[in-house]
Amino acid sequence: MPETTLPTWAELTDLDKGAALLHLHKRDWEGEEYAEENYPAEYFDHPALVALSPRDACRHAVSVEDDADRAGALRGDEYERLYDLALDADRARWAAKHA
């Protein structure tokens, strides 16, 4: 099976960008190990990202952090927009699983 190239920050949907930011936020506040165990990156849209193991999804989120920073997505209004978008979708996903 050929190796799948994972998308870069610029190739992510806004929802997947937000999912990466949710994980990166937890890493900053709770530490790497705790975030990976309790708040892994959970992508929404890109099939290759959705299929990743929790550990590999976390690695991908970390791998796009520098590009996110250069794009201005780690601060200000854009950060809040992407973060809130993914947070709302994550809550809806959780509610649907537990309904």
Biopython code that builds the backbone (N, CA, C, O; Angstrom):
import numpy as np
from Bio.PDB.StructureBuilder import StructureBuilder

atoms = [
    (1, "MET", "N", (0.847, -1.184, 0.000)),
    (1, "MET", "CA", (0.000, 0.000, 0.000)),
    (1, "MET", "C", (0.887, 1.241, 0.000)),
    (1, "MET", "O", (1.818, 1.325, 0.801)),
    (2, "PRO", "N", (0.618, 2.210, -0.885)),
    (2, "PRO", "CA", (1.458, 3.412, -0.931)),
    (2, "PRO", "C", (1.263, 4.275, 0.312)),
    (2, "PRO", "O", (0.185, 4.310, 0.905)),
    (3, "GLU", "N", (2.319, 4.958, 0.683)),
    (3, "GLU", "CA", (2.262, 5.837, 1.848)),
    (3, "GLU", "C", (1.415, 7.063, 1.516)),
    (3, "GLU", "O", (1.551, 7.655, 0.445)),
    (4, "THR", "N", (0.554, 7.428, 2.434)),
    (4, "THR", "CA", (-0.312, 8.586, 2.250)),
    (4, "THR", "C", (0.397, 9.828, 2.758)),
    (4, "THR", "O", (0.924, 9.842, 3.870)),
    (5, "THR", "N", (0.408, 10.862, 1.947)),
    (5, "THR", "CA", (0.965, 12.138, 2.373)),
    (5, "THR", "C", (-0.127, 12.893, 3.117)),
    (5, "THR", "O", (-1.224, 13.105, 2.601)),
    (6, "LEU", "N", (0.195, 13.290, 4.331)),
    (6, "LEU", "CA", (-0.787, 14.013, 5.135)),
    (6, "LEU", "C", (-0.802, 15.483, 4.741)),
    (6, "LEU", "O", (0.219, 16.029, 4.323)),
    (7, "PRO", "N", (-1.943, 16.115, 4.873)),
    (7, "PRO", "CA", (-2.061, 17.508, 4.446)),
    (7, "PRO", "C", (-1.267, 18.461, 5.333)),
    (7, "PRO", "O", (-1.071, 18.224, 6.525)),
    (8, "THR", "N", (-0.828, 19.525, 4.719)),
    (8, "THR", "CA", (-0.151, 20.609, 5.431)),
    (8, "THR", "C", (-1.210, 21.515, 6.048)),
    (8, "THR", "O", (-2.403, 21.339, 5.801)),
    (9, "TRP", "N", (-0.775, 22.483, 6.849)),
    (9, "TRP", "CA", (-1.704, 23.430, 7.451)),
    (9, "TRP", "C", (-2.557, 24.106, 6.380)),
    (9, "TRP", "O", (-3.774, 24.212, 6.533)),
    (10, "ALA", "N", (-1.934, 24.556, 5.312)),
    (10, "ALA", "CA", (-2.650, 25.272, 4.259)),
    (10, "ALA", "C", (-3.690, 24.400, 3.563)),
    (10, "ALA", "O", (-4.650, 24.921, 2.995)),
    (11, "GLU", "N", (-3.515, 23.105, 3.600)),
    (11, "GLU", "CA", (-4.438, 22.177, 2.936)),
    (11, "GLU", "C", (-5.580, 21.704, 3.843)),
    (11, "GLU", "O", (-6.501, 21.040, 3.369)),
    (12, "LEU", "N", (-5.535, 22.031, 5.120)),
    (12, "LEU", "CA", (-6.570, 21.591, 6.049)),
    (12, "LEU", "C", (-7.835, 22.432, 5.897)),
    (12, "LEU", "O", (-7.779, 23.613, 5.553)),
    (13, "THR", "N", (-8.967, 21.799, 6.161)),
    (13, "THR", "CA", (-10.211, 22.565, 6.257)),
    (13, "THR", "C", (-10.160, 23.371, 7.557)),
    (13, "THR", "O", (-9.350, 23.083, 8.438)),
    (14, "ASP", "N", (-11.009, 24.359, 7.671)),
    (14, "ASP", "CA", (-11.053, 25.137, 8.904)),
    (14, "ASP", "C", (-11.369, 24.248, 10.110)),
    (14, "ASP", "O", (-10.821, 24.452, 11.194)),
    (15, "LEU", "N", (-12.238, 23.278, 9.924)),
    (15, "LEU", "CA", (-12.594, 22.383, 11.020)),
    (15, "LEU", "C", (-11.401, 21.540, 11.465)),
    (15, "LEU", "O", (-11.193, 21.347, 12.663)),
    (16, "ASP", "N", (-10.625, 21.042, 10.523)),
    (16, "ASP", "CA", (-9.429, 20.272, 10.875)),
    (16, "ASP", "C", (-8.347, 21.167, 11.473)),
    (16, "ASP", "O", (-7.603, 20.731, 12.351)),
    (17, "LYS", "N", (-8.252, 22.397, 11.011)),
    (17, "LYS", "CA", (-7.313, 23.337, 11.639)),
    (17, "LYS", "C", (-7.694, 23.539, 13.098)),
    (17, "LYS", "O", (-6.836, 23.529, 13.980)),
    (18, "GLY", "N", (-8.978, 23.721, 13.343)),
    (18, "GLY", "CA", (-9.445, 23.889, 14.704)),
    (18, "GLY", "C", (-9.176, 22.671, 15.561)),
    (18, "GLY", "O", (-8.832, 22.806, 16.735)),
    (19, "ALA", "N", (-9.326, 21.481, 14.995)),
    (19, "ALA", "CA", (-9.042, 20.247, 15.740)),
    (19, "ALA", "C", (-7.577, 20.197, 16.157)),
    (19, "ALA", "O", (-7.260, 19.794, 17.276)),
    (20, "ALA", "N", (-6.694, 20.601, 15.270)),
    (20, "ALA", "CA", (-5.271, 20.644, 15.619)),
    (20, "ALA", "C", (-5.041, 21.663, 16.734)),
    (20, "ALA", "O", (-4.278, 21.400, 17.663)),
    (21, "LEU", "N", (-5.691, 22.817, 16.649)),
    (21, "LEU", "CA", (-5.527, 23.849, 17.676)),
    (21, "LEU", "C", (-6.059, 23.397, 19.029)),
    (21, "LEU", "O", (-5.472, 23.728, 20.059)),
    (22, "LEU", "N", (-7.158, 22.649, 19.048)),
    (22, "LEU", "CA", (-7.670, 22.126, 20.313)),
    (22, "LEU", "C", (-6.603, 21.289, 21.014)),
    (22, "LEU", "O", (-6.380, 21.429, 22.217)),
    (23, "HIS", "N", (-5.950, 20.423, 20.250)),
    (23, "HIS", "CA", (-4.912, 19.575, 20.837)),
    (23, "HIS", "C", (-3.699, 20.406, 21.264)),
    (23, "HIS", "O", (-3.167, 20.211, 22.356)),
    (24, "LEU", "N", (-3.272, 21.313, 20.424)),
    (24, "LEU", "CA", (-2.101, 22.129, 20.757)),
    (24, "LEU", "C", (-2.358, 22.976, 22.003)),
    (24, "LEU", "O", (-1.452, 23.183, 22.810)),
    (25, "HIS", "N", (-3.568, 23.457, 22.159)),
    (25, "HIS", "CA", (-3.934, 24.229, 23.353)),
    (25, "HIS", "C", (-3.790, 23.365, 24.603)),
    (25, "HIS", "O", (-3.233, 23.807, 25.608)),
    (26, "LYS", "N", (-4.288, 22.146, 24.537)),
    (26, "LYS", "CA", (-4.184, 21.243, 25.689)),
    (26, "LYS", "C", (-2.733, 20.905, 25.992)),
    (26, "LYS", "O", (-2.359, 20.790, 27.159)),
    (27, "ARG", "N", (-1.910, 20.743, 24.963)),
    (27, "ARG", "CA", (-0.484, 20.477, 25.177)),
    (27, "ARG", "C", (0.160, 21.624, 25.937)),
    (27, "ARG", "O", (0.962, 21.413, 26.846)),
    (28, "ASP", "N", (-0.204, 22.843, 25.552)),
    (28, "ASP", "CA", (0.362, 24.015, 26.215)),
    (28, "ASP", "C", (-0.073, 24.098, 27.673)),
    (28, "ASP", "O", (0.729, 24.446, 28.539)),
    (29, "TRP", "N", (-1.327, 23.784, 27.949)),
    (29, "TRP", "CA", (-1.867, 23.934, 29.300)),
    (29, "TRP", "C", (-1.636, 22.725, 30.199)),
    (29, "TRP", "O", (-1.392, 22.878, 31.396)),
    (30, "GLU", "N", (-1.711, 21.529, 29.630)),
    (30, "GLU", "CA", (-1.691, 20.307, 30.442)),
    (30, "GLU", "C", (-0.415, 19.489, 30.290)),
    (30, "GLU", "O", (-0.151, 18.597, 31.095)),
    (31, "GLY", "N", (0.370, 19.784, 29.271)),
    (31, "GLY", "CA", (1.574, 19.011, 29.006)),
    (31, "GLY", "C", (1.338, 17.977, 27.920)),
    (31, "GLY", "O", (0.214, 17.536, 27.677)),
    (32, "GLU", "N", (2.429, 17.607, 27.279)),
    (32, "GLU", "CA", (2.375, 16.720, 26.116)),
    (32, "GLU", "C", (1.733, 15.370, 26.436)),
    (32, "GLU", "O", (0.805, 14.946, 25.748)),
    (33, "GLU", "N", (2.216, 14.703, 27.465)),
    (33, "GLU", "CA", (1.742, 13.351, 27.772)),
    (33, "GLU", "C", (0.256, 13.345, 28.140)),
    (33, "GLU", "O", (-0.513, 12.522, 27.641)),
    (34, "TYR", "N", (-0.134, 14.262, 29.009)),
    (34, "TYR", "CA", (-1.533, 14.336, 29.433)),
    (34, "TYR", "C", (-2.450, 14.635, 28.243)),
    (34, "TYR", "O", (-3.512, 14.028, 28.103)),
    (35, "ALA", "N", (-2.037, 15.566, 27.397)),
    (35, "ALA", "CA", (-2.847, 15.931, 26.236)),
    (35, "ALA", "C", (-2.990, 14.767, 25.268)),
    (35, "ALA", "O", (-4.080, 14.524, 24.748)),
    (36, "GLU", "N", (-1.906, 14.049, 25.021)),
    (36, "GLU", "CA", (-1.994, 12.905, 24.115)),
    (36, "GLU", "C", (-2.919, 11.831, 24.666)),
    (36, "GLU", "O", (-3.669, 11.214, 23.910)),
    (37, "GLU", "N", (-2.875, 11.607, 25.946)),
    (37, "GLU", "CA", (-3.685, 10.561, 26.561)),
    (37, "GLU", "C", (-5.150, 10.955, 26.697)),
    (37, "GLU", "O", (-6.037, 10.131, 26.474)),
    (38, "ASN", "N", (-5.410, 12.207, 27.061)),
    (38, "ASN", "CA", (-6.764, 12.630, 27.382)),
    (38, "ASN", "C", (-7.431, 13.542, 26.356)),
    (38, "ASN", "O", (-8.658, 13.628, 26.310)),
    (39, "TYR", "N", (-6.647, 14.210, 25.548)),
    (39, "TYR", "CA", (-7.181, 15.139, 24.547)),
    (39, "TYR", "C", (-6.437, 14.996, 23.220)),
    (39, "TYR", "O", (-5.850, 15.961, 22.730)),
    (40, "PRO", "N", (-6.458, 13.803, 22.640)),
    (40, "PRO", "CA", (-5.736, 13.646, 21.371)),
    (40, "PRO", "C", (-6.404, 14.462, 20.264)),
    (40, "PRO", "O", (-7.588, 14.789, 20.341)),
    (41, "ALA", "N", (-5.640, 14.774, 19.262)),
    (41, "ALA", "CA", (-6.199, 15.461, 18.103)),
    (41, "ALA", "C", (-7.208, 14.520, 17.440)),
    (41, "ALA", "O", (-6.887, 13.371, 17.134)),
    (42, "GLU", "N", (-8.410, 15.008, 17.226)),
    (42, "GLU", "CA", (-9.445, 14.228, 16.557)),
    (42, "GLU", "C", (-9.956, 15.042, 15.381)),
    (42, "GLU", "O", (-10.750, 15.970, 15.537)),
    (43, "TYR", "N", (-9.483, 14.673, 14.209)),
    (43, "TYR", "CA", (-9.838, 15.415, 13.002)),
    (43, "TYR", "C", (-11.245, 15.073, 12.534)),
    (43, "TYR", "O", (-11.822, 14.065, 12.943)),
    (44, "PHE", "N", (-11.787, 15.920, 11.676)),
    (44, "PHE", "CA", (-13.165, 15.797, 11.223)),
    (44, "PHE", "C", (-13.305, 15.473, 9.743)),
    (44, "PHE", "O", (-14.147, 14.654, 9.375)),
    (45, "ASP", "N", (-12.507, 16.091, 8.891)),
    (45, "ASP", "CA", (-12.803, 16.086, 7.458)),
    (45, "ASP", "C", (-11.879, 15.230, 6.591)),
    (45, "ASP", "O", (-12.356, 14.371, 5.849)),
    (46, "HIS", "N", (-10.598, 15.444, 6.673)),
    (46, "HIS", "CA", (-9.675, 14.770, 5.759)),
    (46, "HIS", "C", (-9.620, 13.272, 6.088)),
    (46, "HIS", "O", (-9.289, 12.905, 7.216)),
    (47, "PRO", "N", (-9.937, 12.411, 5.126)),
    (47, "PRO", "CA", (-10.003, 10.972, 5.401)),
    (47, "PRO", "C", (-8.707, 10.383, 5.977)),
    (47, "PRO", "O", (-8.754, 9.529, 6.863)),
    (48, "ALA", "N", (-7.574, 10.830, 5.485)),
    (48, "ALA", "CA", (-6.302, 10.294, 5.997)),
    (48, "ALA", "C", (-6.077, 10.708, 7.447)),
    (48, "ALA", "O", (-5.509, 9.944, 8.228)),
    (49, "LEU", "N", (-6.512, 11.900, 7.810)),
    (49, "LEU", "CA", (-6.359, 12.364, 9.195)),
    (49, "LEU", "C", (-7.356, 11.683, 10.121)),
    (49, "LEU", "O", (-7.013, 11.319, 11.246)),
    (50, "VAL", "N", (-8.569, 11.512, 9.660)),
    (50, "VAL", "CA", (-9.590, 10.836, 10.459)),
    (50, "VAL", "C", (-9.165, 9.404, 10.765)),
    (50, "VAL", "O", (-9.482, 8.874, 11.830)),
    (51, "ALA", "N", (-8.453, 8.781, 9.839)),
    (51, "ALA", "CA", (-8.039, 7.378, 9.993)),
    (51, "ALA", "C", (-6.811, 7.205, 10.896)),
    (51, "ALA", "O", (-6.481, 6.077, 11.262)),
    (52, "LEU", "N", (-6.136, 8.286, 11.257)),
    (52, "LEU", "CA", (-4.922, 8.172, 12.070)),
    (52, "LEU", "C", (-5.238, 7.666, 13.478)),
    (52, "LEU", "O", (-6.319, 7.900, 14.017)),
    (53, "SER", "N", (-4.273, 6.975, 14.047)),
    (53, "SER", "CA", (-4.378, 6.613, 15.458)),
    (53, "SER", "C", (-4.312, 7.899, 16.275)),
    (53, "SER", "O", (-3.820, 8.915, 15.785)),
    (54, "PRO", "N", (-4.799, 7.868, 17.509)),
    (54, "PRO", "CA", (-4.704, 9.085, 18.331)),
    (54, "PRO", "C", (-3.278, 9.623, 18.441)),
    (54, "PRO", "O", (-3.067, 10.833, 18.365)),
    (55, "ARG", "N", (-2.320, 8.754, 18.614)),
    (55, "ARG", "CA", (-0.925, 9.192, 18.744)),
    (55, "ARG", "C", (-0.431, 9.862, 17.464)),
    (55, "ARG", "O", (0.206, 10.914, 17.512)),
    (56, "ASP", "N", (-0.731, 9.241, 16.316)),
    (56, "ASP", "CA", (-0.290, 9.822, 15.048)),
    (56, "ASP", "C", (-1.023, 11.122, 14.732)),
    (56, "ASP", "O", (-0.448, 12.029, 14.130)),
    (57, "ALA", "N", (-2.285, 11.216, 15.133)),
    (57, "ALA", "CA", (-3.020, 12.467, 14.934)),
    (57, "ALA", "C", (-2.391, 13.586, 15.758)),
    (57, "ALA", "O", (-2.290, 14.722, 15.295)),
    (58, "CYS", "N", (-1.972, 13.265, 16.972)),
    (58, "CYS", "CA", (-1.295, 14.263, 17.812)),
    (58, "CYS", "C", (0.017, 14.691, 17.169)),
    (58, "CYS", "O", (0.356, 15.875, 17.165)),
    (59, "ARG", "N", (0.743, 13.742, 16.636)),
    (59, "ARG", "CA", (2.009, 14.079, 15.960)),
    (59, "ARG", "C", (1.758, 14.991, 14.770)),
    (59, "ARG", "O", (2.524, 15.923, 14.525)),
    (60, "HIS", "N", (0.700, 14.729, 14.038)),
    (60, "HIS", "CA", (0.391, 15.584, 12.899)),
    (60, "HIS", "C", (0.073, 16.997, 13.377)),
    (60, "HIS", "O", (0.556, 17.968, 12.793)),
    (61, "ALA", "N", (-0.730, 17.125, 14.428)),
    (61, "ALA", "CA", (-1.060, 18.458, 14.944)),
    (61, "ALA", "C", (0.204, 19.224, 15.303)),
    (61, "ALA", "O", (0.327, 20.410, 14.996)),
    (62, "VAL", "N", (1.132, 18.551, 15.947)),
    (62, "VAL", "CA", (2.402, 19.198, 16.321)),
    (62, "VAL", "C", (3.192, 19.566, 15.067)),
    (62, "VAL", "O", (3.847, 20.607, 15.023)),
    (63, "SER", "N", (3.127, 18.716, 14.058)),
    (63, "SER", "CA", (3.918, 18.954, 12.840)),
    (63, "SER", "C", (3.451, 20.181, 12.062)),
    (63, "SER", "O", (4.229, 20.757, 11.303)),
    (64, "VAL", "N", (2.199, 20.588, 12.235)),
    (64, "VAL", "CA", (1.702, 21.760, 11.494)),
    (64, "VAL", "C", (1.715, 23.035, 12.339)),
    (64, "VAL", "O", (1.297, 24.095, 11.874)),
    (65, "GLU", "N", (2.194, 22.930, 13.575)),
    (65, "GLU", "CA", (2.145, 24.082, 14.481)),
    (65, "GLU", "C", (2.934, 25.284, 13.950)),
    (65, "GLU", "O", (2.438, 26.408, 14.020)),
    (66, "ASP", "N", (4.117, 25.083, 13.435)),
    (66, "ASP", "CA", (4.918, 26.205, 12.931)),
    (66, "ASP", "C", (4.221, 26.905, 11.760)),
    (66, "ASP", "O", (4.220, 28.133, 11.677)),
    (67, "ASP", "N", (3.626, 26.110, 10.850)),
    (67, "ASP", "CA", (2.903, 26.715, 9.730)),
    (67, "ASP", "C", (1.679, 27.476, 10.220)),
    (67, "ASP", "O", (1.347, 28.532, 9.682)),
    (68, "ALA", "N", (1.008, 26.948, 11.237)),
    (68, "ALA", "CA", (-0.145, 27.643, 11.812)),
    (68, "ALA", "C", (0.287, 28.978, 12.409)),
    (68, "ALA", "O", (-0.400, 29.988, 12.261)),
    (69, "ASP", "N", (1.416, 28.967, 13.075)),
    (69, "ASP", "CA", (1.932, 30.199, 13.674)),
    (69, "ASP", "C", (2.250, 31.230, 12.590)),
    (69, "ASP", "O", (1.886, 32.399, 12.714)),
    (70, "ARG", "N", (2.924, 30.796, 11.541)),
    (70, "ARG", "CA", (3.253, 31.712, 10.444)),
    (70, "ARG", "C", (2.000, 32.265, 9.773)),
    (70, "ARG", "O", (2.001, 33.386, 9.263)),
    (71, "ALA", "N", (0.930, 31.467, 9.779)),
    (71, "ALA", "CA", (-0.328, 31.909, 9.168)),
    (71, "ALA", "C", (-1.138, 32.795, 10.109)),
    (71, "ALA", "O", (-2.203, 33.289, 9.737)),
    (72, "GLY", "N", (-0.637, 32.997, 11.321)),
    (72, "GLY", "CA", (-1.326, 33.844, 12.282)),
    (72, "GLY", "C", (-2.471, 33.164, 12.996)),
    (72, "GLY", "O", (-3.314, 33.833, 13.593)),
    (73, "ALA", "N", (-2.515, 31.831, 12.945)),
    (73, "ALA", "CA", (-3.639, 31.091, 13.521)),
    (73, "ALA", "C", (-3.438, 30.721, 14.984)),
    (73, "ALA", "O", (-4.313, 30.090, 15.578)),
    (74, "LEU", "N", (-2.320, 31.091, 15.574)),
    (74, "LEU", "CA", (-2.080, 30.739, 16.971)),
    (74, "LEU", "C", (-2.355, 31.912, 17.910)),
    (74, "LEU", "O", (-1.976, 31.894, 19.082)),
    (75, "ARG", "N", (-3.012, 32.915, 17.376)),
    (75, "ARG", "CA", (-3.312, 34.084, 18.205)),
    (75, "ARG", "C", (-4.487, 34.848, 17.584)),
    (75, "ARG", "O", (-4.795, 34.700, 16.401)),
    (76, "GLY", "N", (-5.108, 35.643, 18.393)),
    (76, "GLY", "CA", (-6.108, 36.585, 17.917)),
    (76, "GLY", "C", (-7.409, 35.981, 17.430)),
    (76, "GLY", "O", (-7.786, 34.868, 17.797)),
    (77, "ASP", "N", (-8.076, 36.745, 16.598)),
    (77, "ASP", "CA", (-9.410, 36.388, 16.122)),
    (77, "ASP", "C", (-9.434, 35.083, 15.328)),
    (77, "ASP", "O", (-10.360, 34.285, 15.471)),
    (78, "GLU", "N", (-8.427, 34.867, 14.500)),
    (78, "GLU", "CA", (-8.411, 33.639, 13.690)),
    (78, "GLU", "C", (-8.286, 32.411, 14.583)),
    (78, "GLU", "O", (-8.946, 31.400, 14.341)),
    (79, "TYR", "N", (-7.455, 32.488, 15.601)),
    (79, "TYR", "CA", (-7.325, 31.384, 16.559)),
    (79, "TYR", "C", (-8.676, 31.095, 17.209)),
    (79, "TYR", "O", (-9.122, 29.948, 17.247)),
    (80, "GLU", "N", (-9.314, 32.129, 17.712)),
    (80, "GLU", "CA", (-10.602, 31.948, 18.382)),
    (80, "GLU", "C", (-11.652, 31.373, 17.440)),
    (80, "GLU", "O", (-12.433, 30.509, 17.837)),
    (81, "ARG", "N", (-11.677, 31.836, 16.217)),
    (81, "ARG", "CA", (-12.654, 31.347, 15.240)),
    (81, "ARG", "C", (-12.465, 29.863, 14.973)),
    (81, "ARG", "O", (-13.421, 29.089, 15.030)),
    (82, "LEU", "N", (-11.226, 29.465, 14.681)),
    (82, "LEU", "CA", (-10.944, 28.058, 14.376)),
    (82, "LEU", "C", (-11.144, 27.166, 15.599)),
    (82, "LEU", "O", (-11.717, 26.081, 15.500)),
    (83, "TYR", "N", (-10.672, 27.630, 16.737)),
    (83, "TYR", "CA", (-10.800, 26.872, 17.983)),
    (83, "TYR", "C", (-12.275, 26.656, 18.323)),
    (83, "TYR", "O", (-12.692, 25.536, 18.617)),
    (84, "ASP", "N", (-13.065, 27.740, 18.281)),
    (84, "ASP", "CA", (-14.485, 27.637, 18.620)),
    (84, "ASP", "C", (-15.245, 26.764, 17.628)),
    (84, "ASP", "O", (-16.137, 26.012, 18.020)),
    (85, "LEU", "N", (-14.901, 26.857, 16.359)),
    (85, "LEU", "CA", (-15.531, 26.021, 15.336)),
    (85, "LEU", "C", (-15.341, 24.543, 15.667)),
    (85, "LEU", "O", (-16.296, 23.767, 15.642)),
    (86, "ALA", "N", (-14.111, 24.163, 15.976)),
    (86, "ALA", "CA", (-13.822, 22.761, 16.288)),
    (86, "ALA", "C", (-14.399, 22.355, 17.640)),
    (86, "ALA", "O", (-14.866, 21.227, 17.798)),
    (87, "LEU", "N", (-14.373, 23.249, 18.604)),
    (87, "LEU", "CA", (-14.929, 22.935, 19.920)),
    (87, "LEU", "C", (-16.426, 22.639, 19.812)),
    (87, "LEU", "O", (-16.912, 21.675, 20.403)),
    (88, "ASP", "N", (-17.147, 23.458, 19.067)),
    (88, "ASP", "CA", (-18.579, 23.215, 18.874)),
    (88, "ASP", "C", (-18.825, 21.887, 18.158)),
    (88, "ASP", "O", (-19.720, 21.132, 18.539)),
    (89, "ALA", "N", (-18.044, 21.604, 17.137)),
    (89, "ALA", "CA", (-18.201, 20.348, 16.399)),
    (89, "ALA", "C", (-17.826, 19.149, 17.266)),
    (89, "ALA", "O", (-18.454, 18.094, 17.176)),
    (90, "ASP", "N", (-16.811, 19.308, 18.100)),
    (90, "ASP", "CA", (-16.399, 18.230, 18.992)),
    (90, "ASP", "C", (-17.485, 17.933, 20.016)),
    (90, "ASP", "O", (-17.767, 16.771, 20.309)),
    (91, "ARG", "N", (-18.088, 18.971, 20.555)),
    (91, "ARG", "CA", (-19.191, 18.782, 21.508)),
    (91, "ARG", "C", (-20.375, 18.092, 20.836)),
    (91, "ARG", "O", (-21.001, 17.217, 21.434)),
    (92, "ALA", "N", (-20.682, 18.473, 19.616)),
    (92, "ALA", "CA", (-21.776, 17.834, 18.881)),
    (92, "ALA", "C", (-21.453, 16.370, 18.595)),
    (92, "ALA", "O", (-22.326, 15.509, 18.699)),
    (93, "ARG", "N", (-20.211, 16.090, 18.238)),
    (93, "ARG", "CA", (-19.800, 14.699, 17.987)),
    (93, "ARG", "C", (-19.937, 13.877, 19.263)),
    (93, "ARG", "O", (-20.432, 12.751, 19.224)),
    (94, "TRP", "N", (-19.503, 14.431, 20.395)),
    (94, "TRP", "CA", (-19.605, 13.732, 21.673)),
    (94, "TRP", "C", (-21.077, 13.473, 22.013)),
    (94, "TRP", "O", (-21.430, 12.370, 22.432)),
    (95, "ALA", "N", (-21.925, 14.473, 21.837)),
    (95, "ALA", "CA", (-23.353, 14.320, 22.142)),
    (95, "ALA", "C", (-23.986, 13.250, 21.269)),
    (95, "ALA", "O", (-24.810, 12.467, 21.742)),
    (96, "ALA", "N", (-23.609, 13.210, 20.000)),
    (96, "ALA", "CA", (-24.168, 12.198, 19.085)),
    (96, "ALA", "C", (-23.734, 10.790, 19.488)),
    (96, "ALA", "O", (-24.515, 9.845, 19.375)),
    (97, "LYS", "N", (-22.494, 10.643, 19.956)),
    (97, "LYS", "CA", (-22.012, 9.330, 20.385)),
    (97, "LYS", "C", (-22.688, 8.866, 21.662)),
    (97, "LYS", "O", (-22.821, 7.663, 21.886)),
    (98, "HIS", "N", (-23.118, 9.799, 22.503)),
    (98, "HIS", "CA", (-23.673, 9.456, 23.804)),
    (98, "HIS", "C", (-25.188, 9.663, 23.889)),
    (98, "HIS", "O", (-25.757, 9.704, 24.980)),
    (99, "ALA", "N", (-25.824, 9.790, 22.742)),
    (99, "ALA", "CA", (-27.285, 10.002, 22.724)),
    (99, "ALA", "C", (-28.027, 8.691, 22.886)),
    (99, "ALA", "O", (-29.258, 8.675, 22.894)),
]
sb = StructureBuilder()
sb.init_structure("model")
sb.init_model(0)
sb.init_chain("A")
sb.init_seg("    ")
for serial, (resi, resn, name, xyz) in enumerate(atoms, 1):
    if name == "N":
        sb.init_residue(resn, " ", resi, " ")
    sb.init_atom(name, np.array(xyz, "f"), 0.0, 1.0, " ", f" {name:<3s}", serial, name[0])
structure = sb.get_structure()
